[in-house]
Amino acid sequence: MSDANVKFWAAMSSRYDSFIDEVLGKNIRPKILEKLNEEENLGRLIEFGCGTGYFTKTLANKSESIISTDISEEMLEIAKERLKEIEFQVMDVQNCKFDDETFDTAFMGLVLLFADDPQKALEESSRILKSGGSLIIADPDISFLAPYAMLRFRFRALLKYRRIPSTSHVLNQKEIINMLDKTGFEVAIKEIIQDESNSNSVSANYIKAINKK
Ligand SMILES: C[S@@+](CC[C@H](N)C(=O)[O-])C[C@H]1O[C@@H](n2cnc3c(N)ncnc32)[C@H](O)[C@@H]1O
């Protein structure tokens, strides 16, 4: 993991909750949460990049056990304050401390785009997932924005983040699926979550893939 990435999220932690939905479009994370609520029996689960814990409680309700992780101690401090019953650990999605085939489900919500090496993040997920386990990815997708909406999005992101993390690379659905194929995952669900009421909102890919290794 790059130091710049860790520092970026440390600096962002106290402001993150106040701007993230404004940057993406206010209904996008709630719509991802709705979709996540349809999941059942997620077994032993690891959450990567949990941040301040927006998806964590829902994941905990759907799983037998949960460990929520992030590279940023500062983001985790806020999550811990909110969700005292959850186990949190500092961890890089590209270099995870767990043994092979430990988990039934891995979840990444708005994280893959910030990994220095997204392919490595998927390989590491495959390693720690049991064979037949699931990886759920929810990642923003800006490819549906009209040119003017794209400009507005970039302006909002720059205004709120002040600078964009050097590791960020927003991926479209085809790019994510190609990487999953290469890693040995089979895609079971692929949806594009959109907010029809707001043409300035980014979309999100919701992808569930089964570990075939
Ligand atoms: C956009 S936030 C998403 C937070 C939360 N999942 C949410 O949806 O609100 C991205 C999170 O990914 C974390 N992150 C960035 N790079 C990471 C990496 N290599 N490994 C683990 N977490 C990472 C950041 O610290 C940050 O908390």
The ligand as a Gaussian input file, in Angstrom:
#p B3LYP/6-31G(d) Opt

LIG

0 1
 C      -14.547000       5.954000      -0.403000
 S      -14.060000       5.267000       1.125000
 C      -15.313000       4.011000       1.362000
 C      -15.596000       3.787000       2.813000
 C      -16.861000       2.941000       3.083000
 N      -16.756000       1.621000       2.516000
 C      -18.065000       3.668000       2.530000
 O      -18.622000       3.194000       1.533000
 O      -18.420000       4.709000       3.059000
 C      -12.657000       4.294000       0.685000
 C      -12.046000       3.578000       1.887000
 O      -11.092000       2.641000       1.392000
 C       -9.956000       2.668000       2.227000
 N       -8.814000       2.169000       1.437000
 C       -8.140000       2.818000       0.463000
 N       -7.159000       2.025000      -0.025000
 C       -7.241000       0.842000       0.668000
 C       -6.486000      -0.352000       0.656000
 N       -5.457000      -0.510000      -0.172000
 N       -6.837000      -1.344000       1.507000
 C       -7.876000      -1.183000       2.367000
 N       -8.625000      -0.063000       2.443000
 C       -8.302000       0.940000       1.605000
 C       -9.831000       4.124000       2.661000
 O       -9.072000       4.272000       3.830000
 C      -11.296000       4.518000       2.826000
 O      -11.740000       4.307000       4.154000

